[in-house]
């Protein structure tokens, strides 16, 4: 795998993490707001699904990040933004 391709793949994963973090924040704000138990249950499931997806993406990103490189500031910021 070329270095440019690997870097692009990691950038794509970081972007996906940022999108998932935004969606998770949206659903976190809506938890328990509805008077319907069914709607609240669906919102909890969506929120948990987004959290699991973030964790899985973070795992893949960690596996693709070279071991000999120190964590870049960009990566550290993306992880902090995602809340992981």
MARBA-3410 file (N, C-alpha, C, O; in Angstrom, 1 decimal):
84
0.9,-1.2,0.0,0.0,0.0,0.0,0.9,1.2,0.0,1.8,1.4,0.8 ~ 0.6,2.1,-0.9,1.5,3.3,-1.0,1.2,4.3,0.2,0.1,4.2,0.8 ~ 2.2,5.1,0.5,2.1,6.0,1.6,0.9,7.0,1.4,0.2,7.3,2.4 ~ 0.8,7.5,0.2,-0.3,8.5,-0.1,-1.7,7.8,0.1,-2.6,8.4,0.6 ~ -1.8,6.6,-0.4,-3.1,5.9,-0.3,-3.4,5.6,1.2,-4.5,5.8,1.6
-2.4,5.2,2.0,-2.6,4.9,3.4,-3.0,6.2,4.1,-3.9,6.2,5.0 ~ -2.4,7.3,3.8,-2.7,8.6,4.4,-4.1,9.0,4.1,-4.8,9.5,4.9 ~ -4.5,8.8,2.8,-5.9,9.2,2.4,-6.9,8.3,3.1,-8.0,8.8,3.4 ~ -6.6,7.0,3.3,-7.5,6.1,4.0,-7.7,6.6,5.4,-8.8,6.6,5.9 ~ -6.6,7.0,6.1,-6.7,7.4,7.5,-7.5,8.7,7.5,-8.2,8.9,8.5
-7.2,9.6,6.6,-8.0,10.9,6.5,-9.5,10.6,6.4,-10.3,11.3,7.0 ~ -9.8,9.6,5.5,-11.2,9.3,5.4,-11.9,8.7,6.6,-13.0,9.1,7.0 ~ -11.1,8.0,7.4,-11.6,7.4,8.7,-11.7,8.6,9.7,-12.7,8.5,10.5 ~ -10.8,9.5,9.7,-11.0,10.7,10.6,-12.2,11.5,10.2,-12.9,11.9,11.1 ~ -12.5,11.6,9.0,-13.7,12.4,8.5,-14.9,11.6,9.0,-15.9,12.2,9.5
-14.9,10.3,8.8,-16.1,9.5,9.3,-16.3,9.6,10.8,-17.4,9.7,11.3 ~ -15.2,9.6,11.5,-15.3,9.8,13.0,-15.9,11.1,13.3,-16.7,11.2,14.3 ~ -15.5,12.2,12.6,-16.1,13.5,12.9,-17.6,13.5,12.6,-18.3,14.1,13.4 ~ -18.0,12.9,11.5,-19.4,12.9,11.1,-20.2,12.1,12.2,-21.3,12.5,12.6 ~ -19.7,11.0,12.6,-20.3,10.2,13.6,-20.4,10.9,15.0,-21.4,10.8,15.7
-19.4,11.6,15.3,-19.4,12.4,16.5,-20.5,13.5,16.5,-21.2,13.7,17.5 ~ -20.7,14.1,15.4,-21.7,15.1,15.2,-23.1,14.5,15.3,-24.0,15.0,16.0 ~ -23.3,13.3,14.7,-24.6,12.7,14.8,-24.9,12.2,16.2,-26.0,12.3,16.7 ~ -23.8,11.7,16.8,-24.0,11.2,18.2,-24.4,12.3,19.2,-25.2,12.1,20.1 ~ -23.8,13.5,19.0,-24.1,14.6,19.8,-25.6,15.0,19.6,-26.3,15.4,20.5
-26.0,14.9,18.3,-27.4,15.3,18.0,-28.4,14.3,18.7,-29.4,14.8,19.3 ~ -28.1,13.0,18.7,-29.0,12.1,19.3,-28.9,12.1,20.8,-29.9,11.9,21.5 ~ -27.7,12.4,21.3,-27.6,12.6,22.8,-28.4,13.7,23.4,-29.0,13.5,24.5 ~ -28.6,14.7,22.6,-29.4,15.9,23.0,-30.9,15.5,23.1,-31.7,16.1,23.8 ~ -31.3,14.5,22.2,-32.7,14.1,22.1,-33.1,13.0,23.1,-34.3,12.7,23.1
-32.2,12.4,23.7,-32.5,11.3,24.6,-33.4,11.7,25.7,-33.2,12.6,26.5 ~ -34.5,10.9,25.8,-35.5,11.2,26.9,-36.4,12.4,26.8,-37.1,12.7,27.7 ~ -36.3,13.0,25.6,-37.1,14.3,25.4,-38.6,14.0,25.0,-39.4,14.8,25.2 ~ -38.8,12.8,24.4,-40.2,12.5,23.9,-41.0,12.0,25.0,-40.5,11.4,26.0 ~ -42.3,12.2,24.9,-43.3,11.6,25.9,-43.6,10.2,25.5,-44.2,9.4,26.3
-43.2,9.7,24.4,-43.4,8.3,23.9,-42.2,7.4,24.3,-41.1,7.8,24.0 ~ -42.5,6.3,25.0,-41.5,5.4,25.4,-40.8,4.8,24.1,-39.7,4.5,24.1 ~ -41.6,4.6,23.1,-41.1,3.9,21.9,-40.1,4.8,21.2,-39.0,4.4,20.8 ~ -40.4,6.1,21.1,-39.5,7.1,20.5,-38.2,7.2,21.3,-37.1,7.2,20.7 ~ -38.4,7.2,22.6,-37.2,7.3,23.5,-36.3,6.0,23.3,-35.1,6.1,23.3
-37.0,4.9,23.2,-36.2,3.6,23.0,-35.5,3.6,21.7,-34.3,3.2,21.6 ~ -36.1,4.1,20.6,-35.5,4.1,19.3,-34.3,5.1,19.3,-33.2,4.8,18.8 ~ -34.4,6.2,20.0,-33.3,7.2,20.1,-32.2,6.6,20.9,-31.0,6.9,20.5 ~ -32.4,5.9,21.9,-31.4,5.2,22.7,-30.6,4.2,21.8,-29.4,4.1,21.9 ~ -31.3,3.5,21.0,-30.7,2.5,20.2,-29.8,3.2,19.1,-28.7,2.7,18.9
-30.3,4.2,18.5,-29.5,5.0,17.5,-28.3,5.6,18.2,-27.2,5.5,17.6 ~ -28.4,6.1,19.3,-27.3,6.7,20.0,-26.2,5.7,20.3,-25.0,5.9,20.1 ~ -26.7,4.5,20.8,-25.7,3.4,21.1,-25.1,2.9,19.9,-23.9,2.6,19.9 ~ -25.8,2.8,18.8,-25.3,2.4,17.5,-24.2,3.3,17.0,-23.1,2.8,16.5 ~ -24.4,4.6,17.2,-23.4,5.5,16.8,-22.1,5.4,17.6,-21.0,5.6,17.1
-22.3,5.2,18.9,-21.1,5.0,19.8,-20.3,3.8,19.4,-19.1,3.8,19.4 ~ -21.0,2.7,19.1,-20.3,1.5,18.7,-19.6,1.7,17.4,-18.5,1.2,17.2 ~ -20.2,2.4,16.4,-19.6,2.7,15.2,-18.3,3.5,15.4,-17.3,3.3,14.7 ~ -18.4,4.5,16.2,-17.2,5.3,16.5,-16.1,4.5,17.1,-14.9,4.6,16.7 ~ -16.4,3.6,18.0,-15.4,2.7,18.6,-14.7,1.8,17.5,-13.5,1.6,17.5
-15.5,1.3,16.6,-15.0,0.4,15.6,-14.1,1.2,14.6,-13.1,0.7,14.2 ~ -14.5,2.4,14.3,-13.7,3.2,13.4,-12.4,3.6,14.0,-11.4,3.6,13.4 ~ -12.5,3.9,15.3,-11.2,4.2,16.0,-10.3,3.0,16.1,-9.1,3.2,16.0 ~ -10.8,1.8,16.2,-10.0,0.6,16.2,-9.3,0.4,14.9,-8.1,0.1,14.8 ~ -10.1,0.6,13.8,-9.5,0.5,12.5,-8.4,1.6,12.2,-7.4,1.3,11.7
-8.7,2.8,12.7,-7.7,3.9,12.5,-6.5,3.6,13.3,-5.4,3.8,12.8 ~ -6.6,3.0,14.5,-5.4,2.7,15.3,-4.6,1.6,14.6,-3.4,1.6,14.6 ~ -5.3,0.7,13.9,-4.5,-0.4,13.2,-3.8,0.1,12.0,-2.8,-0.4,11.6 ~ -4.4,1.2,11.4,-3.7,1.7,10.2,-2.7,2.7,10.4,-1.9,3.0,9.6 ~ -2.6,3.3,11.6,-1.6,4.3,12.0,-0.3,3.6,12.2,-0.2,2.6,13.1
0.8,4.0,11.5,2.1,3.3,11.7,2.5,3.4,13.2,2.3,4.4,13.9 ~ 3.1,2.4,13.6,3.6,2.3,15.0,4.8,3.2,15.3,4.9,3.7,16.4 ~ 5.6,3.4,14.3,6.8,4.2,14.5,6.5,5.7,14.5,7.4,6.5,14.9 ~ 5.4,6.1,14.0,5.1,7.6,14.0,4.4,8.0,15.3,3.6,7.2,15.9 ~ 4.8,9.1,15.8,4.1,9.6,17.0,2.7,10.2,16.6,2.5,10.5,15.4
1.8,10.2,17.5,0.4,10.7,17.1,0.5,12.1,16.7,1.0,13.0,17.4 ~ 0.0,12.4,15.5,0.0,13.8,15.0,-1.0,14.6,15.7,-2.0,14.1,16.4 ~ -0.8,15.9,15.7,-1.7,16.8,16.3,-3.1,16.7,15.7,-4.1,16.9,16.4 ~ -3.2,16.5,14.4,-4.5,16.4,13.7,-5.2,15.2,14.2,-6.4,15.2,14.5 ~ -4.5,14.1,14.4,-5.2,12.8,14.9,-5.6,13.0,16.3,-6.7,12.6,16.7
-4.8,13.6,17.1,-5.2,13.9,18.5,-6.4,14.8,18.6,-7.2,14.6,19.5 ~ -6.5,15.8,17.7,-7.6,16.7,17.7,-8.9,15.9,17.3,-10.0,16.1,17.9 ~ -8.8,15.0,16.3,-9.9,14.3,15.8,-10.4,13.3,16.9,-11.6,13.2,17.1 ~ -9.5,12.7,17.6,-9.9,11.8,18.7,-10.6,12.6,19.8,-11.6,12.1,20.4 ~ -10.0,13.7,20.2,-10.6,14.6,21.2,-12.0,15.1,20.8,-12.9,15.1,21.6
-12.2,15.4,19.5,-13.5,15.9,19.1,-14.5,14.8,19.1,-15.7,15.0,19.4 ~ -14.0,13.6,18.8,-14.9,12.4,18.8,-15.3,12.0,20.2,-16.2,11.2,20.4 ~ -14.5,12.4,21.2,-14.8,12.1,22.6,-14.3,10.7,22.9,-14.8,10.0,23.9 ~ -13.3,10.2,22.2,-12.8,8.8,22.5,-11.5,8.9,23.2,-10.9,7.8,23.5
END
